[in-house]
Amino acid sequence: MGTILQAVYSVSDPLSPIGTPDDRGFTAVTSASDCHGMWYSALLVAPSVLFVIYLATSAIKNMKRFFVGRSFIMILYYALLWIATLLNLAWCSLQAWECSPGKEVLWNILSLFTSSGMLFLEISLVAFLLKGNYSGGMEAMFHNLIISGTLVGVDVLLKVVYVFGFGIPLFIRVGSSHWAKWGVWTIHKLLPTAAYGFILFVHFSKWRDKLPPRPSFYNYIAVMFFVSALAFFASGLAAFGVEFGIWLYNFTLISYHSMYLPFLYATFLADFFQEEDFLLENAYYSEMRDAGFFDSEWD
C-alpha cells in the first residue's frame, strides 16, 4: 500500500509539492520556479482567464438586463462575482509568491482575500436560493449581507489568528507532518460538508416542502457537498500523516479555484438572465395584445 501511494504521490506529479518536508513539516523549495509545475499553473490560470474574458464580452448585455430587471440582489451578486473573479485570477496567476522569499505575507493576504470573497459568494448564494425566488428589495439584500458577512467575518478573524498569530501556514505548502494546518482545514471543511449534507437530507425527508422547488438549487448543493466532502476527507488523511491526502487536497483546491465561479454563474446568474428573457417576451406580448395587434387573428 505504501508503494502505491508513493507512486501516485510523486515529485513529478503537478499536484504534489516540490521538495522534502523539514522537521516542522514545511516543504523545502529551492526557487520560486520549482514551487509549481507548468501543468499546475495552467490548470489554474487557463480557466480563470477564459472566465474573465467571457464575463467581459457579455458585460454590456448583462448590464442592460440588470437595469430592466431592477433586482438589487442580482446586481449585488454580479458585482461580487466580478470582485471574486479578479481576486481569483490574481491568486491563480501569482502562485510564485507562495515560494518567493519575502512575499509570504503578501501571499497570505491575497489568499485570505480570495478565499473570503469566494466563501462570501458561497454562503450568500445558499442563503439567497433558500428564499426560492429572485425578487427582493433593499431590506432582503441587507439581511442577506448581514448573515453572510457575519459568518465570513468570523472565518476571516480565525484565519488571521491562525496565520499571523500562531504561525500556522494555512496557505503555504507543507508536508503531511504539519498536523496543525491539516487539523484546521479538516475542521474548516467539515462545516460546509455538514451544511450541504443537511440541506440534502431535508430535501429527501418529509420536510422537503420547506425548501425551494428549483432543480438547479439541488444540483448545486449536491456538487458542493461532494467537493466539500472530498476536501474534508483529503485534509483528514493529511492530518493523519498520509501524503496522498495532500495530493487529493491539491486536486480539490485546483477544482475549486478553476471551476467554482463559472459553476456559480451557470447555476445562479445565467438562470436569472434566461428568466429575464422569458419575462421580457411576455411583457412585450402583453403590450402588443393590449394595443390590438392580435385582433386580426380572431376575424
C-alpha positions as a Python dict, from the first residue, in 0.01 Angstrom:
ca = {
    (1, 'M'): (0, 0, 0),
    (2, 'G'): (282, 239, 81),
    (3, 'T'): (442, 165, -259),
    (4, 'I'): (117, 250, -436),
    (5, 'L'): (82, 580, -250),
    (6, 'Q'): (442, 667, -323),
    (7, 'A'): (387, 601, -693),
    (8, 'V'): (74, 812, -702),
    (9, 'Y'): (221, 1095, -496),
    (10, 'S'): (547, 1159, -681),
    (11, 'V'): (756, 1470, -719),
    (12, 'S'): (686, 1473, -1094),
    (13, 'D'): (315, 1498, -1026),
    (14, 'P'): (191, 1852, -1095),
    (15, 'L'): (-37, 1834, -792),
    (16, 'S'): (232, 1742, -543),
    (17, 'P'): (454, 1989, -358),
    (18, 'I'): (817, 2006, -465),
    (19, 'G'): (1094, 1920, -225),
    (20, 'T'): (1123, 1739, 104),
    (21, 'P'): (942, 1841, 426),
    (22, 'D'): (1170, 1961, 704),
    (23, 'D'): (1130, 1892, 1074),
    (24, 'R'): (839, 2139, 1102),
    (25, 'G'): (661, 1993, 800),
    (26, 'F'): (745, 2281, 565),
    (27, 'T'): (838, 2186, 213),
    (28, 'A'): (1187, 2288, 106),
    (29, 'V'): (1179, 2474, -226),
    (30, 'T'): (1499, 2579, -399),
    (31, 'S'): (1342, 2854, -610),
    (32, 'A'): (1008, 3007, -699),
    (33, 'S'): (1009, 2835, -1037),
    (34, 'D'): (1033, 2497, -865),
    (35, 'C'): (727, 2559, -648),
    (36, 'H'): (461, 2475, -903),
    (37, 'G'): (485, 2280, -1224),
    (38, 'M'): (366, 2405, -1561),
    (39, 'W'): (53, 2191, -1558),
    (40, 'Y'): (-43, 2305, -1210),
    (41, 'S'): (-28, 2669, -1314),
    (42, 'A'): (-205, 2601, -1644),
    (43, 'L'): (-493, 2420, -1474),
    (44, 'L'): (-545, 2723, -1251),
    (45, 'V'): (-477, 3016, -1484),
    (46, 'A'): (-640, 2900, -1810),
    (47, 'P'): (-999, 2855, -1677),
    (48, 'S'): (-973, 3180, -1478),
    (49, 'V'): (-861, 3380, -1783),
    (50, 'L'): (-1130, 3227, -2003),
    (51, 'F'): (-1400, 3308, -1749),
    (52, 'V'): (-1283, 3670, -1718),
    (53, 'I'): (-1294, 3701, -2097),
    (54, 'Y'): (-1645, 3556, -2101),
    (55, 'L'): (-1766, 3797, -1833),
    (56, 'A'): (-1607, 4091, -2012),
    (57, 'T'): (-1761, 4007, -2350),
    (58, 'S'): (-2108, 3964, -2202),
    (59, 'A'): (-2087, 4258, -1959),
    (60, 'I'): (-2277, 4512, -2174),
    (61, 'K'): (-2561, 4271, -2250),
    (62, 'N'): (-2585, 4164, -1887),
    (63, 'M'): (-2589, 4521, -1755),
    (64, 'K'): (-2881, 4608, -1983),
    (65, 'R'): (-3079, 4319, -1841),
    (66, 'F'): (-2998, 4426, -1488),
    (67, 'F'): (-3141, 4773, -1549),
    (68, 'V'): (-3457, 4616, -1695),
    (69, 'G'): (-3496, 4362, -1415),
    (70, 'R'): (-3411, 4612, -1140),
    (71, 'S'): (-3314, 4338, -897),
    (72, 'F'): (-3087, 4482, -627),
    (73, 'I'): (-2980, 4136, -518),
    (74, 'M'): (-2879, 4026, -868),
    (75, 'I'): (-2684, 4349, -926),
    (76, 'L'): (-2505, 4294, -596),
    (77, 'Y'): (-2413, 3936, -680),
    (78, 'Y'): (-2292, 4031, -1026),
    (79, 'A'): (-2061, 4293, -873),
    (80, 'L'): (-1939, 4047, -608),
    (81, 'L'): (-1882, 3787, -878),
    (82, 'W'): (-1657, 4031, -1065),
    (83, 'I'): (-1459, 4111, -749),
    (84, 'A'): (-1415, 3744, -659),
    (85, 'T'): (-1322, 3659, -1018),
    (86, 'L'): (-1049, 3922, -1036),
    (87, 'L'): (-912, 3821, -696),
    (88, 'N'): (-914, 3457, -801),
    (89, 'L'): (-736, 3543, -1128),
    (90, 'A'): (-467, 3725, -930),
    (91, 'W'): (-436, 3429, -689),
    (92, 'C'): (-402, 3183, -976),
    (93, 'S'): (-151, 3400, -1165),
    (94, 'L'): (73, 3484, -868),
    (95, 'Q'): (139, 3131, -744),
    (96, 'A'): (513, 3203, -741),
    (97, 'W'): (459, 3436, -442),
    (98, 'E'): (399, 3130, -229),
    (99, 'C'): (761, 3025, -270),
    (100, 'S'): (928, 3365, -313),
    (101, 'P'): (1132, 3482, -13),
    (102, 'G'): (991, 3799, 136),
    (103, 'K'): (647, 3762, -22),
    (104, 'E'): (493, 3519, 224),
    (105, 'V'): (290, 3797, 391),
    (106, 'L'): (160, 3924, 56),
    (107, 'W'): (67, 3569, -44),
    (108, 'N'): (-117, 3511, 284),
    (109, 'I'): (-310, 3837, 244),
    (110, 'L'): (-400, 3763, -119),
    (111, 'S'): (-507, 3409, -28),
    (112, 'L'): (-712, 3541, 263),
    (113, 'F'): (-897, 3795, 49),
    (114, 'T'): (-953, 3548, -235),
    (115, 'S'): (-1083, 3266, -17),
    (116, 'S'): (-1303, 3507, 180),
    (117, 'G'): (-1455, 3656, -134),
    (118, 'M'): (-1540, 3314, -275),
    (119, 'L'): (-1670, 3197, 64),
    (120, 'F'): (-1895, 3503, 85),
    (121, 'L'): (-2047, 3415, -252),
    (122, 'E'): (-2082, 3052, -147),
    (123, 'I'): (-2266, 3133, 177),
    (124, 'S'): (-2480, 3415, 42),
    (125, 'L'): (-2581, 3208, -261),
    (126, 'V'): (-2725, 2934, -40),
    (127, 'A'): (-2899, 3191, 179),
    (128, 'F'): (-3045, 3356, -129),
    (129, 'L'): (-3162, 3035, -300),
    (130, 'L'): (-3332, 2921, 19),
    (131, 'K'): (-3571, 3213, -33),
    (132, 'G'): (-3683, 3043, -352),
    (133, 'N'): (-3708, 3346, -581),
    (134, 'Y'): (-3509, 3623, -747),
    (135, 'S'): (-3716, 3909, -617),
    (136, 'G'): (-3607, 4126, -332),
    (137, 'G'): (-3551, 4483, -235),
    (138, 'M'): (-3303, 4662, -16),
    (139, 'E'): (-3429, 4500, 305),
    (140, 'A'): (-3379, 4146, 174),
    (141, 'M'): (-3040, 4239, 34),
    (142, 'F'): (-2912, 4387, 360),
    (143, 'H'): (-3049, 4091, 558),
    (144, 'N'): (-2854, 3854, 338),
    (145, 'L'): (-2543, 4071, 362),
    (146, 'I'): (-2557, 4076, 741),
    (147, 'I'): (-2585, 3697, 770),
    (148, 'S'): (-2317, 3620, 512),
    (149, 'G'): (-2087, 3899, 630),
    (150, 'T'): (-2105, 3782, 991),
    (151, 'L'): (-2013, 3423, 905),
    (152, 'V'): (-1733, 3527, 670),
    (153, 'G'): (-1608, 3783, 925),
    (154, 'V'): (-1573, 3512, 1189),
    (155, 'D'): (-1396, 3289, 938),
    (156, 'V'): (-1153, 3568, 842),
    (157, 'L'): (-1080, 3651, 1205),
    (158, 'L'): (-998, 3290, 1286),
    (159, 'K'): (-771, 3255, 983),
    (160, 'V'): (-589, 3577, 1071),
    (161, 'V'): (-527, 3444, 1422),
    (162, 'Y'): (-409, 3109, 1286),
    (163, 'V'): (-177, 3255, 1021),
    (164, 'F'): (-40, 3571, 1182),
    (165, 'G'): (-95, 3484, 1549),
    (166, 'F'): (2, 3118, 1578),
    (167, 'G'): (207, 3099, 1258),
    (168, 'I'): (7, 2812, 1109),
    (169, 'P'): (81, 2804, 732),
    (170, 'L'): (-276, 2766, 608),
    (171, 'F'): (-193, 2897, 260),
    (172, 'I'): (166, 2770, 229),
    (173, 'R'): (253, 2424, 102),
    (174, 'V'): (368, 2199, 385),
    (175, 'G'): (428, 1832, 437),
    (176, 'S'): (185, 1588, 593),
    (177, 'S'): (372, 1606, 924),
    (178, 'H'): (239, 1958, 990),
    (179, 'W'): (-70, 1834, 1170),
    (180, 'A'): (-180, 2183, 1288),
    (181, 'K'): (-252, 2308, 936),
    (182, 'W'): (-433, 1996, 827),
    (183, 'G'): (-625, 1980, 1153),
    (184, 'V'): (-754, 2334, 1096),
    (185, 'W'): (-852, 2259, 737),
    (186, 'T'): (-1023, 1937, 842),
    (187, 'I'): (-1249, 2129, 1079),
    (188, 'H'): (-1296, 2407, 824),
    (189, 'K'): (-1407, 2163, 553),
    (190, 'L'): (-1630, 1972, 794),
    (191, 'L'): (-1861, 2273, 843),
    (192, 'P'): (-1969, 2325, 478),
    (193, 'T'): (-1989, 1948, 429),
    (194, 'A'): (-2232, 1925, 722),
    (195, 'A'): (-2433, 2225, 596),
    (196, 'Y'): (-2469, 2091, 242),
    (197, 'G'): (-2539, 1742, 374),
    (198, 'F'): (-2815, 1876, 599),
    (199, 'I'): (-2984, 2051, 306),
    (200, 'L'): (-2972, 1731, 103),
    (201, 'F'): (-3114, 1539, 400),
    (202, 'V'): (-3405, 1782, 427),
    (203, 'H'): (-3463, 1755, 53),
    (204, 'F'): (-3516, 1379, 79),
    (205, 'S'): (-3717, 1397, 400),
    (206, 'K'): (-4078, 1482, 480),
    (207, 'W'): (-3976, 1848, 529),
    (208, 'R'): (-3874, 1895, 166),
    (209, 'D'): (-4168, 2133, 110),
    (210, 'K'): (-3985, 2392, 316),
    (211, 'L'): (-3711, 2414, 51),
    (212, 'P'): (-3741, 2595, -284),
    (213, 'P'): (-3864, 2378, -575),
    (214, 'R'): (-3572, 2459, -805),
    (215, 'P'): (-3379, 2163, -961),
    (216, 'S'): (-3073, 2382, -1021),
    (217, 'F'): (-3054, 2451, -647),
    (218, 'Y'): (-3023, 2083, -557),
    (219, 'N'): (-2776, 2017, -839),
    (220, 'Y'): (-2561, 2293, -695),
    (221, 'I'): (-2595, 2159, -339),
    (222, 'A'): (-2510, 1804, -448),
    (223, 'V'): (-2195, 1913, -633),
    (224, 'M'): (-2078, 2136, -347),
    (225, 'F'): (-2144, 1859, -95),
    (226, 'F'): (-1927, 1621, -299),
    (227, 'V'): (-1642, 1874, -333),
    (228, 'S'): (-1656, 1971, 35),
    (229, 'A'): (-1669, 1607, 148),
    (230, 'L'): (-1372, 1522, -75),
    (231, 'A'): (-1170, 1815, 64),
    (232, 'F'): (-1266, 1712, 420),
    (233, 'F'): (-1155, 1355, 352),
    (234, 'A'): (-828, 1472, 194),
    (235, 'S'): (-735, 1710, 475),
    (236, 'G'): (-824, 1437, 727),
    (237, 'L'): (-584, 1197, 556),
    (238, 'A'): (-312, 1462, 559),
    (239, 'A'): (-374, 1528, 928),
    (240, 'F'): (-305, 1160, 996),
    (241, 'G'): (22, 1179, 801),
    (242, 'V'): (-97, 1024, 473),
    (243, 'E'): (81, 1206, 192),
    (244, 'F'): (-180, 1103, -65),
    (245, 'G'): (-417, 1330, 126),
    (246, 'I'): (-208, 1632, 19),
    (247, 'W'): (-231, 1527, -347),
    (248, 'L'): (-607, 1485, -314),
    (249, 'Y'): (-642, 1817, -132),
    (250, 'N'): (-445, 1997, -405),
    (251, 'F'): (-677, 1838, -661),
    (252, 'T'): (-983, 1976, -483),
    (253, 'L'): (-810, 2315, -450),
    (254, 'I'): (-746, 2333, -825),
    (255, 'S'): (-1100, 2221, -900),
    (256, 'Y'): (-1249, 2481, -666),
    (257, 'H'): (-1046, 2779, -787),
    (258, 'S'): (-1079, 2693, -1156),
    (259, 'M'): (-1442, 2578, -1173),
    (260, 'Y'): (-1644, 2719, -882),
    (261, 'L'): (-1705, 3070, -1015),
    (262, 'P'): (-1814, 2952, -1364),
    (263, 'F'): (-2033, 2690, -1195),
    (264, 'L'): (-2187, 2957, -973),
    (265, 'Y'): (-2254, 3176, -1276),
    (266, 'A'): (-2418, 2891, -1468),
    (267, 'T'): (-2635, 2795, -1171),
    (268, 'F'): (-2728, 3139, -1049),
    (269, 'L'): (-2682, 3439, -1279),
    (270, 'A'): (-2726, 3265, -1615),
    (271, 'D'): (-3058, 3127, -1494),
    (272, 'F'): (-3162, 3479, -1399),
    (273, 'F'): (-3078, 3611, -1745),
    (274, 'Q'): (-3280, 3337, -1912),
    (275, 'E'): (-3570, 3407, -1680),
    (276, 'E'): (-3548, 3777, -1764),
    (277, 'D'): (-3567, 3696, -2136),
    (278, 'F'): (-3884, 3498, -2076),
    (279, 'L'): (-4037, 3777, -1869),
    (280, 'L'): (-3949, 4039, -2129),
    (281, 'E'): (-4107, 3834, -2406),
    (282, 'N'): (-4424, 3802, -2202),
    (283, 'A'): (-4425, 4176, -2132),
    (284, 'Y'): (-4382, 4263, -2499),
    (285, 'Y'): (-4656, 4016, -2597),
    (286, 'S'): (-4893, 4167, -2339),
    (287, 'E'): (-4826, 4521, -2466),
    (288, 'M'): (-4885, 4418, -2826),
    (289, 'R'): (-5205, 4233, -2732),
    (290, 'D'): (-5335, 4535, -2539),
    (291, 'A'): (-5259, 4754, -2841),
    (292, 'G'): (-5474, 4529, -3062),
    (293, 'F'): (-5202, 4377, -3280),
    (294, 'F'): (-5355, 4030, -3247),
    (295, 'D'): (-5718, 4127, -3304),
    (296, 'S'): (-5697, 4030, -3670),
    (297, 'E'): (-5630, 3669, -3574),
    (298, 'W'): (-5985, 3640, -3443),
    (299, 'D'): (-6152, 3786, -3757),
}
